[in-house]
Amino acid sequence: MELRQLAYFVAVAEERNFTRAAERVHVAQPGVSAQIRRLERELGQELLDRSGRSVRLTEVGAAVLPYARAALAAVEGARLAVDELTGLLRGHVAVGTVTSHSVDLPGLLAEFHDAHPAVEITLTEGTSDELVDGLRNGRLDAAIVSVGPTAPAGLEMAVITDQPIVAAVSHDHELAVHSAISLDTLRGRALISLPYGTGLRTRLNEACAAAGFTPRIAFEASDPEVLAQLAERGLGAAILPRAFADARSDRLRTVAIDPPALRGRLAFAWRAGGPSGPAGRALIARAREAVAGA
């Protein structure tokens, strides 16, 4: 019995298709089929039912699968243990990020890759809610997310920025004569906001609910720059982080929202206790240093 036979068997069991499994393990399909047949002959039982349109596990195959996975995991664990002791990191790190922020994430990942070239890095974008779910279920090792005043349950974080959320309006908008307004002033007004699932929208909804009303969202977009452009055209008040709005003072008037309880925090987050793998832990350590330095 060989490890590659177990790896091919697990791939076919999970993909339920020999072609997809062969692509996954980067081996020609006849080679995958031949090795699994050898494994079945050695065990004296068929592990896969090939009679249907998709490949299914036999009763014996279902019993063998968890042991095959455990054997492969044990080998990978042994390899990682040796790598940790010798200072050589391998493995995979999955990182997530919200769409818009000021963090030099490409630079951070490039530095990490230079230090640990054997680690595979993947990056995905999503809303804060999606990324938080990914951290909790283990799909992601770390992510840049927009959060409230405390870390989401089950996560730890290093705060990157903490700033007020403001209303940004065109210079001829009726609110442009004010430097600050109460949150209640926004009641019933056309607002321009990021969509549901984003941290900023969550903060806005929570604050308005506490004030006893539901915000009237006339326009929403996932790109803050689009929100600014809509506000510039006089289509409503864009709800934006202060630094973002202030940077567009030639086009927009920044109006503070008092009391300043409406705040946005951008943070680098990870599961409480850290990822199980050394590569994920190394990335988090480097990111925390970068946040602290900034």
N, C-alpha and C positions, 0 to 999 in steps of 0.2 A: 504494500500500500504506500503510495507516494503522496506528498503534500499537493502536488499539482493536480492529481486526480481528485482530491477532496475539494480543491479550489474550483475545478471545472464543474464538479457535481453541485456545489453551492451556487455557482453562477447560473446553471441551468435551472435549478430549483427555484431561484428567485426571479429569473427572467421568464420562466415557463416557455422558453423558446431556445433552440440550439443556435440559431443564427445570431440572435441578440447576445446570448451568452458568449459566443465565440468572439464577437466584436468587443465585448467587455473585457475579456482576458487577453485580447490581441493574439489569438491563435486561430488558424483555419478551422472551419467547422468539422471537417473529417477528423482532425486531430483531437478535438474535444470529444466527439462521439467515440472514437477508438479508446481513449483513456478511460472514459466512464464505463465502457464495455469491459475493459480489463478489471476495473474496480468491482464491477458486478460479478464477474467470474471468480475473483478472489474471495468475495463474500458469499458466493453461492446463491445469491438472490438478486432479482431485478429491483433496482431502486427507482426507476422512472417508468411511467406508463406512457408509451409513445403512440397509442392507438387513436387518440383524439386530435383535434386541430391544434390544441396546445398541449405541451408536455405537463404531466401531473406526477406528483409523488405517489409511489405505491405505499402500502402500509409500512413496509420495511424501510423504504426511503424516508418517510416521515420520522421514523424512529432513529435513523442514522443522522439526519440533518443537524440536530443540535450538537451532536458529538463532532461532526465535521467542522461546524462553525467554531466550536470551542478549541479544537486542535489548531485551526488557523489563527485564532486569536492568541493562543498561547505562544505560537511561534513569533507573531508580531510583537507580543509583549516582551519576549526574550530579546528580540532585536532592539526594541526601544530601550530596554534596561542597559544593554551594552552601549548603545549610543549615548545615553545619559552619562554613563561612567567615563566614557572616552571623550565627552564633550562634542560629539557629532550628533546633530539633530536631524532626524528624518520624520516623515509622516506628512500630515495634511492639516492645514489651518483654514477654516472657513470664516470669513469676515463679512459683516453686513454694514450698510450705511444708509442714512437718509439721503435724499437727493441733493439738498443744498446745505452747505456749511463752509466754514473757512479753514477747516483742518487740511493740512497737506498730507492727505492719506496716501496718495501715490508715492510721496517721498518716504513716508514711514514704511510702507510695504517694500519699497526698493531697498532701503537700508536693511530691513530684516532679511530680504532675499540675499543680499550681499553677504550677510553674516552667516546665513544658514541656507546655502544654495540647494541642499537636498530636500528641503521642505516644500511641498506643493502648496500654493496659496490660491484660494478662490475668493472672489468678491462679488456680492450681490447687492442690489438696491431694493429698498422697500419702505413702507411706512413704519413709523415707530412701533405701532401695535404688531405688525408682522415680524419685525426684527426682535422684539421682546419675546414673542412666541417662539421664534427660532432659537433664541438663547436658552429658553426654558426647556425646550424639547431636545436640545443637544444638536440641532441642525447647524447652529452657528457657535463658534468659539468666542467671538467678541463682536461688538457692533457699536457704531456711533448712532445714538438715538436722542430724541427730544423727550425729556421727562419732566415730571413735576418736582415739588420741593424735596421729595424723598425717593430713594431708589425703588423701583418696582419690586414686588415681592419675589424673593428667590434670586435676586440679582445684587451685585455690587457694582460700583461705578466710580469713575474719576471725572469730576466736573470740568468741562472744557470752557464753557462760557455760561454766565448767568446774567440775564439782562431783562429789562422791562419789555413787555409787548405793547405796541402803540397802534394808534390809528394813523394811517398815512393817506392824505387826501390831496387833490389837485389844489393849486394856489387860488383858484376861484370857487372852490367848494365852500358851502356855508359854514363848515366847521373850521375852515382855515383861519378864521379870525381868532381862534382860541389857541392858547399854548397848552392847555390841559382841560379835560372834560371828565365828568363822572362816568362810570360804566353805564349808568342808567340812561345817559344821553344817547347811547347807541340803540336803545330799545326802539324797535320798529324801523330803524334806518337800514338802507341797503348796504350790506357788508360784503367784502371780497376776502375770501379765506382759502387756506389750504383745505384739502378734503378730509373726510372722516378717516380716522386711523393715524393721522399725524399728531405729533405732540402739541403743536400750536393750536390746532382745532380742538383738541381735548381740553386744553387749558381754557380756551374761550368758552366752550360749552359749559364747563364746570363753573366758571365765574358767573356767567349769565344765569345759570340755574340757581346759584346761590342768591342772586339778586332778584329772582322771581320772574324771569322771562327767558324765552327761547330766541337766540339771535336769528335775524332774518338774513340768510345768506343768498345774495342775489347772483354772485358769480363765485366759482371755485376752480382752482387749478393747482396742479402739483408743483409748479415752478414758481417760487416767490417773485421772480422777475416779471412773470406774466401778471401776477397780482398787482405789481407796481405799475405796469403799463395800463391795466384796466383802470386803476385809480387815477392815473395821470389824465385819462380821457374823461374824467368826471363821472364815472359809472358807479361810484360808491366809495366807502372808506375801506382801505385795505388794512387787514390786521397782520402786522409784521413785527419782527424783532427790531428794537430801536436802532441798532447799529446798521442794519440793512436799510431802514428808512432814511436815517441821517445821511448815508452815503449817496442818496439820491435827492438831496435838498434842492438841487437846481430844478427838479421836476415835481417834487412832492413836499408838502408841508407836514412835519411830524407833530402830532398832537398826543400829548401824554394822557394816559388814562389813570385817574385818581379814584380811590387810593391805589397806590402802586402794588396791588396784590397780584395783578396779572403779570406773571413773569415766565420767561422761557429759559430752560436749562438744556444745554447740549452736553452730552456726557459720553464717555467711552465706557461701555458696560460689558459685564461678563457674568456667568453663573456664579452664585455664591460658592466660595471654596475653590473657584477656578476650574478650568477644563481639566479633564483627566489626563490628557497627553502632554508630554514635555514641550512639544512645539507650540501648542496653544498657550501654555504658561509662559514660555519665553516671549511670545508676541505681546502678551498682556504686560509683562514686565517692561518691555521696551516702550510700549504705548504710555504706560504710567510715567516713565521717565520723561517722555516727550511732553506730556500734559503738564507735569510739574515744572519743566523747564520753560514752557510757554507762559 
